Amino acid sequence: MQSEEDHENIFLKEKPCRILIEINNPQTDNYPSEIAKATGCTYSHTVRLIQRMENLDLVTSNKEGRRKMLQLTDKGRRIAKSLSETFDELR
Amino acid sequence: MQSEEDHENIFLKEKPCRILIEINNPQTDNYPSEIAKATGCTYSHTVRLIQRMENLDLVTSNKEGRRKMLQLTDKGRRIAKSLSETFDELR
C-alpha cells in the first residue's frame, strides 16, 4: 500500500512548493501558463495557488500587455530557498 | 474565505512535520502518546504517521517494557532540522 510513498509527500504539499520554487527559477518565464507547464499543474490550479501566494505577500505581479508577469517578494524568495533545501534533504 | 490562511498551511503538511520535529525535541519524552499530546494529534493518527516515518527510515524505535521509545535516524534528524528552519522562515 505504501510502495508509492516518498519523503516529499508525507511532509510537503508538492504543487504549491514546486510553483514557488519555479517562479524563483531564472530559466522559466514567469507567466502563469509557463509555471503551470513547468510544474505539471493545471492552469486553473496554478492561478488559484498563485493568487493565494499573492495574498500572503510571497508573489507580486505586473501586467505586460495582456500577460501577467510574476516575481517573488523578498519573503517569497527566502521561503523558496528554504523549501528548495528541504526538497534536497528529502530526496 | 482565506482569512484563516497562513504560510505554513499552503506549503507544509503541518501534523507530520510537527511530529518529526517533536521527536527531535529533547524536552519531550519520545513515546507516541507524548508526541501525540505535544503536537495536538490524535493518538491513532500519530501512530499511523510514525509508522510511515519508520517505513521511510526516518524514525526507529525500541521497546522499553510495554512502551515504544522513538528516535530519529540521521536522515530523520537532517529532515527535522530542515523542516524546522522552513517553519521559522514561514512564520
N, CA and C atoms of all chains as a GROMACS GRO file, in nm:
protein
  546
    1MET      N    1   0.081  -0.121   0.000
    1MET     CA    2   0.000   0.000   0.000
    1MET      C    3   0.084   0.126   0.000
    2GLN      N    4   0.201   0.115   0.067
    2GLN     CA    5   0.279   0.238   0.078
    2GLN      C    6   0.399   0.236  -0.015
    3SER      N    7   0.394   0.153  -0.117
    3SER     CA    8   0.511   0.143  -0.202
    3SER      C    9   0.533   0.272  -0.283
    4GLU      N   10   0.427   0.348  -0.302
    4GLU     CA   11   0.440   0.473  -0.376
    4GLU      C   12   0.486   0.587  -0.284
    5GLU      N   13   0.491   0.559  -0.157
    5GLU     CA   14   0.527   0.660  -0.058
    5GLU      C   15   0.662   0.723  -0.091
    6ASP      N   16   0.671   0.851  -0.079
    6ASP     CA   17   0.804   0.910  -0.082
    6ASP      C   18   0.815   1.016   0.026
    7HIS      N   19   0.936   1.062   0.045
    7HIS     CA   20   0.962   1.151   0.157
    7HIS      C   21   0.893   1.286   0.142
    8GLU      N   22   0.881   1.329   0.016
    8GLU     CA   23   0.821   1.461  -0.003
    8GLU      C   24   0.673   1.460   0.034
    9ASN      N   25   0.604   1.355  -0.014
    9ASN     CA   26   0.458   1.353   0.002
    9ASN      C   27   0.413   1.353   0.147
   10ILE      N   28   0.495   1.301   0.234
   10ILE     CA   29   0.450   1.294   0.373
   10ILE      C   30   0.456   1.431   0.441
   11PHE      N   31   0.550   1.516   0.400
   11PHE     CA   32   0.569   1.643   0.470
   11PHE      C   33   0.528   1.767   0.391
   12LEU      N   34   0.544   1.762   0.259
   12LEU     CA   35   0.525   1.884   0.179
   12LEU      C   36   0.406   1.873   0.087
   13LYS      N   37   0.337   1.984   0.068
   13LYS     CA   38   0.233   1.990  -0.034
   13LYS      C   39   0.306   2.022  -0.164
   14GLU      N   40   0.319   1.922  -0.246
   14GLU     CA   41   0.416   1.930  -0.354
   14GLU      C   42   0.390   2.043  -0.454
   15LYS      N   43   0.267   2.055  -0.502
   15LYS     CA   44   0.241   2.152  -0.609
   15LYS      C   45   0.269   2.297  -0.566
   16PRO      N   46   0.215   2.342  -0.454
   16PRO     CA   47   0.246   2.480  -0.416
   16PRO      C   48   0.397   2.504  -0.398
   17CYS      N   49   0.465   2.406  -0.339
   17CYS     CA   50   0.610   2.421  -0.321
   17CYS      C   51   0.679   2.434  -0.456
   18ARG      N   52   0.642   2.346  -0.550
   18ARG     CA   53   0.707   2.348  -0.681
   18ARG      C   54   0.679   2.479  -0.754
   19ILE      N   55   0.558   2.530  -0.739
   19ILE     CA   56   0.525   2.657  -0.807
   19ILE      C   57   0.612   2.770  -0.753
   20LEU      N   58   0.623   2.780  -0.621
   20LEU     CA   59   0.704   2.888  -0.564
   20LEU      C   60   0.850   2.876  -0.608
   21ILE      N   61   0.902   2.754  -0.605
   21ILE     CA   62   1.041   2.732  -0.644
   21ILE      C   63   1.059   2.764  -0.794
   22GLU      N   64   0.960   2.730  -0.873
   22GLU     CA   65   0.969   2.752  -1.018
   22GLU      C   66   0.967   2.902  -1.051
   23ILE      N   67   0.888   2.978  -0.978
   23ILE     CA   68   0.887   3.124  -1.003
   23ILE      C   69   1.025   3.181  -0.975
   24ASN      N   70   1.096   3.116  -0.883
   24ASN     CA   71   1.231   3.161  -0.848
   24ASN      C   72   1.338   3.110  -0.945
   25ASN      N   73   1.298   3.025  -1.038
   25ASN     CA   74   1.393   2.966  -1.132
   25ASN      C   75   1.416   3.062  -1.250
   26PRO      N   76   1.538   3.112  -1.266
   26PRO     CA   77   1.562   3.211  -1.371
   26PRO      C   78   1.546   3.154  -1.512
   27GLN      N   79   1.540   3.020  -1.523
   27GLN     CA   80   1.528   2.961  -1.656
   27GLN      C   81   1.384   2.947  -1.704
   28THR      N   82   1.289   2.978  -1.618
   28THR     CA   83   1.148   2.970  -1.660
   28THR      C   84   1.093   3.111  -1.677
   29ASP      N   85   1.018   3.134  -1.784
   29ASP     CA   86   0.945   3.259  -1.797
   29ASP      C   87   0.836   3.262  -1.691
   30ASN      N   88   0.828   3.375  -1.621
   30ASN     CA   89   0.738   3.379  -1.507
   30ASN      C   90   0.595   3.420  -1.541
   31TYR      N   91   0.537   3.355  -1.640
   31TYR     CA   92   0.396   3.371  -1.669
   31TYR      C   93   0.322   3.251  -1.610
   32PRO      N   94   0.201   3.271  -1.561
   32PRO     CA   95   0.129   3.158  -1.502
   32PRO      C   96   0.124   3.036  -1.594
   33SER      N   97   0.105   3.057  -1.725
   33SER     CA   98   0.096   2.941  -1.815
   33SER      C   99   0.227   2.862  -1.820
   34GLU      N  100   0.341   2.935  -1.816
   34GLU     CA  101   0.471   2.867  -1.819
   34GLU      C  102   0.499   2.794  -1.688
   35ILE      N  103   0.458   2.857  -1.579
   35ILE     CA  104   0.478   2.795  -1.447
   35ILE      C  105   0.393   2.668  -1.437
   36ALA      N  106   0.270   2.675  -1.489
   36ALA     CA  107   0.182   2.557  -1.489
   36ALA      C  108   0.249   2.444  -1.566
   37LYS      N  109   0.301   2.477  -1.684
   37LYS     CA  110   0.363   2.375  -1.767
   37LYS      C  111   0.484   2.313  -1.695
   38ALA      N  112   0.568   2.400  -1.639
   38ALA     CA  113   0.692   2.352  -1.576
   38ALA      C  114   0.666   2.266  -1.453
   39THR      N  115   0.553   2.288  -1.387
   39THR     CA  116   0.528   2.215  -1.263
   39THR      C  117   0.428   2.101  -1.282
   40GLY      N  118   0.371   2.090  -1.400
   40GLY     CA  119   0.274   1.983  -1.425
   40GLY      C  120   0.141   2.003  -1.355
   41CYS      N  121   0.109   2.130  -1.322
   41CYS     CA  122  -0.022   2.161  -1.264
   41CYS      C  123  -0.115   2.209  -1.374
   42THR      N  124  -0.244   2.198  -1.351
   42THR     CA  125  -0.337   2.259  -1.446
   42THR      C  126  -0.323   2.411  -1.435
   43TYR      N  127  -0.364   2.478  -1.542
   43TYR     CA  128  -0.356   2.624  -1.542
   43TYR      C  129  -0.444   2.682  -1.431
   44SER      N  130  -0.567   2.629  -1.416
   44SER     CA  131  -0.658   2.690  -1.317
   44SER      C  132  -0.608   2.668  -1.174
   45HIS      N  133  -0.553   2.552  -1.147
   45HIS     CA  134  -0.499   2.526  -1.013
   45HIS      C  135  -0.379   2.618  -0.986
   46THR      N  136  -0.294   2.633  -1.088
   46THR     CA  137  -0.177   2.720  -1.075
   46THR      C  138  -0.219   2.864  -1.044
   47VAL      N  139  -0.318   2.912  -1.119
   47VAL     CA  140  -0.364   3.051  -1.099
   47VAL      C  141  -0.420   3.069  -0.958
   48ARG      N  142  -0.495   2.969  -0.913
   48ARG     CA  143  -0.554   2.977  -0.779
   48ARG      C  144  -0.444   2.978  -0.672
   49LEU      N  145  -0.344   2.892  -0.687
   49LEU     CA  146  -0.237   2.888  -0.588
   49LEU      C  147  -0.155   3.017  -0.590
   50ILE      N  148  -0.130   3.069  -0.710
   50ILE     CA  149  -0.054   3.194  -0.719
   50ILE      C  150  -0.131   3.308  -0.654
   51GLN      N  151  -0.264   3.305  -0.670
   51GLN     CA  152  -0.345   3.409  -0.604
   51GLN      C  153  -0.329   3.402  -0.452
   52ARG      N  154  -0.326   3.280  -0.398
   52ARG     CA  155  -0.306   3.267  -0.253
   52ARG      C  156  -0.167   3.319  -0.213
   53MET      N  157  -0.068   3.292  -0.296
   53MET     CA  158   0.068   3.340  -0.266
   53MET      C  159   0.075   3.493  -0.275
   54GLU      N  160  -0.002   3.551  -0.366
   54GLU     CA  161  -0.007   3.698  -0.371
   54GLU      C  162  -0.073   3.752  -0.244
   55ASN      N  163  -0.179   3.685  -0.199
   55ASN     CA  164  -0.246   3.730  -0.075
   55ASN      C  165  -0.152   3.723   0.045
   56LEU      N  166  -0.058   3.631   0.040
   56LEU     CA  167   0.036   3.613   0.150
   56LEU      C  168   0.163   3.697   0.131
   57ASP      N  169   0.163   3.782   0.030
   57ASP     CA  170   0.281   3.867   0.002
   57ASP      C  171   0.407   3.788  -0.029
   58LEU      N  172   0.390   3.677  -0.096
   58LEU     CA  173   0.507   3.599  -0.139
   58LEU      C  174   0.536   3.624  -0.287
   59VAL      N  175   0.434   3.663  -0.358
   59VAL     CA  176   0.445   3.684  -0.503
   59VAL      C  177   0.382   3.818  -0.537
   60THR      N  178   0.443   3.890  -0.630
   60THR     CA  179   0.379   4.009  -0.686
   60THR      C  180   0.372   3.990  -0.837
   61SER      N  181   0.291   4.072  -0.900
   61SER     CA  182   0.281   4.058  -1.045
   61SER      C  183   0.261   4.194  -1.108
   62ASN      N  184   0.302   4.206  -1.231
   62ASN     CA  185   0.261   4.322  -1.308
   62ASN      C  186   0.226   4.281  -1.450
   63LYS      N  187   0.138   4.361  -1.507
   63LYS     CA  188   0.087   4.330  -1.639
   63LYS      C  189   0.192   4.364  -1.745
   64GLU      N  190   0.211   4.272  -1.836
   64GLU     CA  191   0.290   4.302  -1.956
   64GLU      C  192   0.196   4.281  -2.072
   65GLY      N  193   0.138   4.389  -2.119
   65GLY     CA  194   0.033   4.375  -2.220
   65GLY      C  195  -0.080   4.295  -2.159
   66ARG      N  196  -0.114   4.182  -2.222
   66ARG     CA  197  -0.224   4.102  -2.168
   66ARG      C  198  -0.173   3.995  -2.073
   67ARG      N  199  -0.043   3.985  -2.059
   67ARG     CA  200   0.010   3.877  -1.976
   67ARG      C  201   0.049   3.929  -1.839
   68LYS      N  202   0.049   3.837  -1.745
   68LYS     CA  203   0.081   3.871  -1.608
   68LYS      C  204   0.219   3.814  -1.580
   69MET      N  205   0.313   3.901  -1.543
   69MET     CA  206   0.448   3.856  -1.514
   69MET      C  207   0.465   3.850  -1.362
   70LEU      N  208   0.511   3.735  -1.315
   70LEU     CA  209   0.520   3.713  -1.170
   70LEU      C  210   0.662   3.734  -1.120
   71GLN      N  211   0.672   3.782  -0.999
   71GLN     CA  212   0.802   3.773  -0.933
   71GLN      C  213   0.784   3.752  -0.784
   72LEU      N  214   0.888   3.699  -0.720
   72LEU     CA  215   0.878   3.675  -0.577
   72LEU      C  216   0.914   3.801  -0.499
   73THR      N  217   0.851   3.817  -0.385
   73THR     CA  218   0.894   3.919  -0.291
   73THR      C  219   1.019   3.866  -0.218
   74ASP      N  220   1.079   3.950  -0.135
   74ASP     CA  221   1.195   3.903  -0.057
   74ASP      C  222   1.157   3.784   0.030
   75LYS      N  223   1.040   3.797   0.093
   75LYS     CA  224   0.994   3.687   0.179
   75LYS      C  225   0.969   3.561   0.095
   76GLY      N  226   0.907   3.579  -0.020
   76GLY     CA  227   0.883   3.466  -0.111
   76GLY      C  228   1.013   3.398  -0.151
   77ARG      N  229   1.115   3.479  -0.174
   77ARG     CA  230   1.245   3.423  -0.215
   77ARG      C  231   1.310   3.345  -0.101
   78ARG      N  232   1.300   3.398   0.019
   78ARG     CA  233   1.357   3.326   0.134
   78ARG      C  234   1.287   3.191   0.153
   79ILE      N  235   1.154   3.194   0.139
   79ILE     CA  236   1.079   3.069   0.158
   79ILE      C  237   1.108   2.970   0.045
   80ALA      N  238   1.120   3.020  -0.077
   80ALA     CA  239   1.153   2.932  -0.191
   80ALA      C  240   1.287   2.863  -0.166
   81LYS      N  241   1.383   2.939  -0.115
   81LYS     CA  242   1.516   2.884  -0.088
   81LYS      C  243   1.507   2.775   0.019
   82SER      N  244   1.434   2.807   0.124
   82SER     CA  245   1.423   2.714   0.235
   82SER      C  246   1.348   2.586   0.193
   83LEU      N  247   1.241   2.601   0.115
   83LEU     CA  248   1.169   2.482   0.066
   83LEU      C  249   1.256   2.400  -0.028
   84SER      N  250   1.333   2.470  -0.108
   84SER     CA  251   1.419   2.403  -0.203
   84SER      C  252   1.524   2.319  -0.129
   85GLU      N  253   1.580   2.374  -0.022
   85GLU     CA  254   1.676   2.298   0.059
   85GLU      C  255   1.608   2.178   0.124
   86THR      N  256   1.485   2.198   0.169
   86THR     CA  257   1.412   2.086   0.230
   86THR      C  258   1.387   1.976   0.128
   87PHE      N  259   1.350   2.015   0.006
   87PHE     CA  260   1.334   1.914  -0.101
   87PHE      C  261   1.463   1.838  -0.122
   88ASP      N  262   1.575   1.908  -0.127
   88ASP     CA  263   1.703   1.841  -0.148
   88ASP      C  264   1.730   1.740  -0.036
   89GLU      N  265   1.701   1.782   0.084
   89GLU     CA  266   1.725   1.695   0.200
   89GLU      C  267   1.636   1.571   0.194
   90LEU      N  268   1.515   1.588   0.139
   90LEU     CA  269   1.418   1.479   0.136
   90LEU      C  270   1.445   1.380   0.022
   91ARG      N  271   1.530   1.418  -0.067
   91ARG     CA  272   1.548   1.336  -0.187
   91ARG      C  273   1.617   1.203  -0.155
   92MET      N  274  -1.287   3.441   0.275
   92MET     CA  275  -1.265   3.297   0.269
   92MET      C  276  -1.123   3.256   0.308
   93GLN      N  277  -1.030   3.341   0.276
   93GLN     CA  278  -0.893   3.299   0.302
   93GLN      C  279  -0.834   3.369   0.424
   94SER      N  280  -0.921   3.417   0.513
   94SER     CA  281  -0.867   3.491   0.626
   94SER      C  282  -0.792   3.399   0.722
   95GLU      N  283  -0.825   3.271   0.721
   95GLU     CA  284  -0.756   3.178   0.809
   95GLU      C  285  -0.624   3.131   0.748
   96GLU      N  286  -0.602   3.170   0.625
   96GLU     CA  287  -0.482   3.126   0.553
   96GLU      C  288  -0.356   3.162   0.631
   97ASP      N  289  -0.264   3.071   0.636
   97ASP     CA  290  -0.132   3.112   0.683
   97ASP      C  291  -0.025   3.048   0.596
   98HIS      N  292   0.096   3.091   0.619
   98HIS     CA  293   0.203   3.050   0.530
   98HIS      C  294   0.233   2.902   0.538
   99GLU      N  295   0.216   2.847   0.659
   99GLU     CA  296   0.251   2.707   0.673
   99GLU      C  297   0.153   2.618   0.596
  100ASN      N  298   0.024   2.651   0.609
  100ASN     CA  299  -0.077   2.561   0.551
  100ASN      C  300  -0.068   2.548   0.400
  101ILE      N  301  -0.018   2.649   0.335
  101ILE     CA  302  -0.014   2.640   0.189
  101ILE      C  303   0.097   2.545   0.142
  102PHE      N  304   0.205   2.534   0.216
  102PHE     CA  305   0.320   2.455   0.169
  102PHE      C  306   0.346   2.324   0.245
  103LEU      N  307   0.318   2.326   0.374
  103LEU     CA  308   0.358   2.213   0.458
  103LEU      C  309   0.238   2.136   0.510
  104LYS      N  310   0.253   2.005   0.521
  104LYS     CA  311   0.153   1.924   0.591
  104LYS      C  312   0.189   1.932   0.739
  105GLU      N  313   0.111   2.008   0.809
  105GLU     CA  314   0.156   2.051   0.940
  105GLU      C  315   0.178   1.937   1.040
  106LYS      N  316   0.083   1.846   1.052
  106LYS     CA  317   0.095   1.743   1.158
  106LYS      C  318   0.219   1.654   1.140
  107PRO      N  319   0.241   1.597   1.022
  107PRO     CA  320   0.362   1.514   1.008
  107PRO      C  321   0.490   1.592   1.037
  108CYS      N  322   0.495   1.717   0.990
  108CYS     CA  323   0.615   1.799   1.017
  108CYS      C  324   0.634   1.818   1.167
  109ARG      N  325   0.524   1.852   1.236
  109ARG     CA  326   0.534   1.878   1.381
  109ARG      C  327   0.577   1.752   1.456
  110ILE      N  328   0.526   1.638   1.412
  110ILE     CA  329   0.562   1.513   1.480
  110ILE      C  330   0.712   1.486   1.467
  111LEU      N  331   0.764   1.499   1.345
  111LEU     CA  332   0.907   1.473   1.325
  111LEU      C  333   0.991   1.570   1.408
  112ILE      N  334   0.953   1.696   1.407
  112ILE     CA  335   1.028   1.798   1.482
  112ILE      C  336   1.018   1.768   1.633
  113GLU      N  337   0.903   1.723   1.676
  113GLU     CA  338   0.883   1.697   1.820
  113GLU      C  339   0.965   1.576   1.867
  114ILE      N  340   0.978   1.476   1.781
  114ILE     CA  341   1.062   1.361   1.820
  114ILE      C  342   1.206   1.407   1.839
  115ASN      N  343   1.242   1.510   1.766
  115ASN     CA  344   1.378   1.565   1.776
  115ASN      C  345   1.394   1.660   1.895
  116ASN      N  346   1.285   1.690   1.962
  116ASN     CA  347   1.289   1.786   2.073
  116ASN      C  348   1.332   1.716   2.202
  117PRO      N  349   1.448   1.752   2.258
  117PRO     CA  350   1.497   1.680   2.376
  117PRO      C  351   1.408   1.699   2.498
  118GLN      N  352   1.317   1.796   2.493
  118GLN     CA  353   1.234   1.820   2.610
  118GLN      C  354   1.107   1.734   2.612
  119THR      N  355   1.082   1.659   2.507
  119THR     CA  356   0.964   1.573   2.505
  119THR      C  357   1.009   1.428   2.520
  120ASP      N  358   0.937   1.352   2.605
  120ASP     CA  359   0.960   1.207   2.609
  120ASP      C  360   0.915   1.149   2.477
  121ASN      N  361   0.999   1.063   2.420
  121ASN     CA  362   0.969   1.017   2.284
  121ASN      C  363   0.883   0.890   2.280
  122TYR      N  364   0.771   0.894   2.351
  122TYR     CA  365   0.671   0.788   2.338
  122TYR      C  366   0.560   0.841   2.248
  123PRO      N  367   0.499   0.755   2.169
  123PRO     CA  368   0.393   0.803   2.081
  123PRO      C  369   0.286   0.885   2.155
  124SER      N  370   0.249   0.842   2.275
  124SER     CA  371   0.143   0.916   2.347
  124SER      C  372   0.186   1.059   2.382
  125GLU      N  373   0.315   1.075   2.417
  125GLU     CA  374   0.365   1.209   2.450
  125GLU      C  375   0.377   1.296   2.325
  126ILE      N  376   0.419   1.234   2.218
  126ILE     CA  377   0.432   1.308   2.090
  126ILE      C  378   0.292   1.353   2.043
  127ALA      N  379   0.194   1.265   2.059
  127ALA     CA  380   0.056   1.300   2.021
  127ALA      C  381   0.010   1.420   2.103
  128LYS      N  382   0.035   1.416   2.232
  128LYS     CA  383  -0.009   1.524   2.320
  128LYS      C  384   0.060   1.656   2.280
  129ALA      N  385   0.191   1.648   2.259
  129ALA     CA  386   0.268   1.770   2.230
  129ALA      C  387   0.231   1.833   2.096
  130THR      N  388   0.183   1.753   2.003
  130THR     CA  389   0.153   1.807   1.870
  130THR      C  390   0.004   1.828   1.846
  131GLY      N  391  -0.077   1.788   1.943
  131GLY     CA  392  -0.222   1.806   1.927
  131GLY      C  393  -0.285   1.713   1.825
  132CYS      N  394  -0.218   1.600   1.798
  132CYS     CA  395  -0.277   1.500   1.708
  132CYS      C  396  -0.345   1.391   1.791
  133THR      N  397  -0.438   1.322   1.729
  133THR     CA  398  -0.493   1.207   1.799
  133THR      C  399  -0.384   1.099   1.809
  134TYR      N  400  -0.401   1.011   1.907
  134TYR     CA  401  -0.305   0.904   1.924
  134TYR      C  402  -0.300   0.815   1.800
  135SER      N  403  -0.416   0.782   1.744
  135SER     CA  404  -0.416   0.686   1.632
  135SER      C  405  -0.353   0.748   1.506
  136HIS      N  406  -0.380   0.878   1.484
  136HIS     CA  407  -0.318   0.946   1.369
  136HIS      C  408  -0.166   0.954   1.388
  137THR      N  409  -0.124   0.984   1.511
  137THR     CA  410   0.019   0.992   1.541
  137THR      C  411   0.088   0.858   1.514
  138VAL      N  412   0.027   0.751   1.562
  138VAL     CA  413   0.087   0.618   1.545
  138VAL      C  414   0.098   0.583   1.397
  139ARG      N  415  -0.006   0.620   1.322
  139ARG     CA  416  -0.005   0.589   1.178
  139ARG      C  417   0.105   0.668   1.106
  140LEU      N  418   0.118   0.795   1.141
  140LEU     CA  419   0.222   0.878   1.077
  140LEU      C  420   0.362   0.829   1.116
  141ILE      N  421   0.379   0.793   1.242
  141ILE     CA  422   0.510   0.744   1.287
  141ILE      C  423   0.545   0.614   1.214
  142GLN      N  424   0.444   0.530   1.190
  142GLN     CA  425   0.469   0.406   1.117
  142GLN      C  426   0.520   0.438   0.975
  143ARG      N  427   0.460   0.539   0.912
  143ARG     CA  428   0.507   0.578   0.778
  143ARG      C  429   0.651   0.628   0.786
  144MET      N  430   0.682   0.704   0.891
  144MET     CA  431   0.819   0.756   0.905
  144MET      C  432   0.918   0.643   0.932
  145GLU      N  433   0.874   0.540   1.002
  145GLU     CA  434   0.961   0.422   1.022
  145GLU      C  435   0.984   0.353   0.887
  146ASN      N  436   0.878   0.342   0.807
  146ASN     CA  437   0.893   0.279   0.675
  146ASN      C  438   0.991   0.356   0.587
  147LEU      N  439   0.999   0.486   0.608
  147LEU     CA  440   1.088   0.571   0.529
  147LEU      C  441   1.226   0.585   0.592
  148ASP      N  442   1.252   0.507   0.698
  148ASP     CA  443   1.382   0.513   0.768
  148ASP      C  444   1.414   0.650   0.824
  149LEU      N  445   1.313   0.719   0.870
  149LEU     CA  446   1.336   0.848   0.936
  149LEU      C  447   1.331   0.833   1.088
  150VAL      N  448   1.260   0.729   1.131
  150VAL     CA  449   1.239   0.706   1.275
  150VAL      C  450   1.269   0.558   1.303
  151THR      N  451   1.332   0.532   1.417
  151THR     CA  452   1.345   0.394   1.463
  151THR      C  453   1.284   0.388   1.603
  152SER      N  454   1.259   0.267   1.650
  152SER     CA  455   1.201   0.255   1.784
  152SER      C  456   1.255   0.132   1.851
  153ASN      N  457   1.257   0.136   1.983
  153ASN     CA  458   1.279   0.011   2.056
  153ASN      C  459   1.187   0.004   2.175
  154LYS      N  460   1.156  -0.115   2.214
  154LYS     CA  461   1.062  -0.139   2.322
  154LYS      C  462   1.129  -0.110   2.456
  155GLU      N  463   1.059  -0.037   2.539
  155GLU     CA  464   1.100  -0.022   2.679
  155GLU      C  465   0.986  -0.080   2.761
  156GLY      N  466   0.999  -0.203   2.800
  156GLY     CA  467   0.885  -0.270   2.864
  156GLY      C  468   0.770  -0.272   2.764
  157ARG      N  469   0.657  -0.215   2.802
  157ARG     CA  470   0.543  -0.217   2.712
  157ARG      C  471   0.540  -0.094   2.623
  158ARG      N  472   0.629  -0.002   2.645
  158ARG     CA  473   0.624   0.124   2.570
  158ARG      C  474   0.725   0.122   2.456
  159LYS      N  475   0.695   0.204   2.360
  159LYS     CA  476   0.779   0.212   2.242
  159LYS      C  477   0.851   0.346   2.249
  160MET      N  478   0.983   0.343   2.249
  160MET     CA  479   1.060   0.467   2.257
  160MET      C  480   1.112   0.499   2.117
  161LEU      N  481   1.087   0.619   2.073
  161LEU     CA  482   1.122   0.659   1.935
  161LEU      C  483   1.251   0.737   1.931
  162GLN      N  484   1.324   0.718   1.822
  162GLN     CA  485   1.430   0.816   1.796
  162GLN      C  486   1.447   0.835   1.646
  163LEU      N  487   1.508   0.949   1.611
  163LEU     CA  488   1.526   0.978   1.469
  163LEU      C  489   1.653   0.911   1.419
  164THR      N  490   1.650   0.871   1.295
  164THR     CA  491   1.773   0.829   1.228
  164THR      C  492   1.851   0.956   1.188
  165ASP      N  493   1.971   0.939   1.137
  165ASP     CA  494   2.047   1.056   1.091
  165ASP      C  495   1.969   1.132   0.984
  166LYS      N  496   1.911   1.056   0.892
  166LYS     CA  497   1.834   1.121   0.786
  166LYS      C  498   1.711   1.193   0.845
  167GLY      N  499   1.646   1.128   0.940
  167GLY     CA  500   1.531   1.190   1.007
  167GLY      C  501   1.570   1.320   1.075
  168ARG      N  502   1.689   1.319   1.135
  168ARG     CA  503   1.736   1.439   1.206
  168ARG      C  504   1.764   1.553   1.108
  169ARG      N  505   1.827   1.519   0.996
  169ARG     CA  506   1.854   1.623   0.896
  169ARG      C  507   1.725   1.684   0.842
  170ILE      N  508   1.625   1.598   0.819
  170ILE     CA  509   1.498   1.648   0.765
  170ILE      C  510   1.425   1.731   0.871
  171ALA      N  511   1.430   1.686   0.996
  171ALA     CA  512   1.366   1.763   1.103
  171ALA      C  513   1.426   1.902   1.112
  172LYS      N  514   1.557   1.910   1.099
  172LYS     CA  515   1.626   2.039   1.106
  172LYS      C  516   1.583   2.129   0.990
  173SER      N  517   1.580   2.069   0.873
  173SER     CA  518   1.545   2.145   0.755
  173SER      C  519   1.399   2.193   0.759
  174LEU      N  520   1.308   2.107   0.804
  174LEU     CA  521   1.167   2.147   0.816
  174LEU      C  522   1.150   2.254   0.922
  175SER      N  523   1.227   2.240   1.027
  175SER     CA  524   1.218   2.337   1.135
  175SER      C  525   1.262   2.476   1.087
  176GLU      N  526   1.369   2.479   1.008
  176GLU     CA  527   1.414   2.607   0.950
  176GLU      C  528   1.308   2.664   0.856
  177THR      N  529   1.244   2.576   0.779
  177THR     CA  530   1.139   2.622   0.689
  177THR      C  531   1.022   2.681   0.768
  178PHE      N  532   0.984   2.614   0.876
  178PHE     CA  533   0.877   2.670   0.962
  178PHE      C  534   0.916   2.810   1.011
  179ASP      N  535   1.040   2.825   1.056
  179ASP     CA  536   1.084   2.955   1.106
  179ASP      C  537   1.072   3.061   0.997
  180GLU      N  538   1.112   3.023   0.877
  180GLU     CA  539   1.107   3.117   0.766
  180GLU      C  540   0.963   3.157   0.733
  181LEU      N  541   0.873   3.062   0.751
  181LEU     CA  542   0.732   3.084   0.714
  181LEU      C  543   0.657   3.165   0.820
  182ARG      N  544   0.716   3.179   0.935
  182ARG     CA  545   0.643   3.241   1.046
  182ARG      C  546   0.620   3.390   1.020
   0.00000   0.00000   0.00000
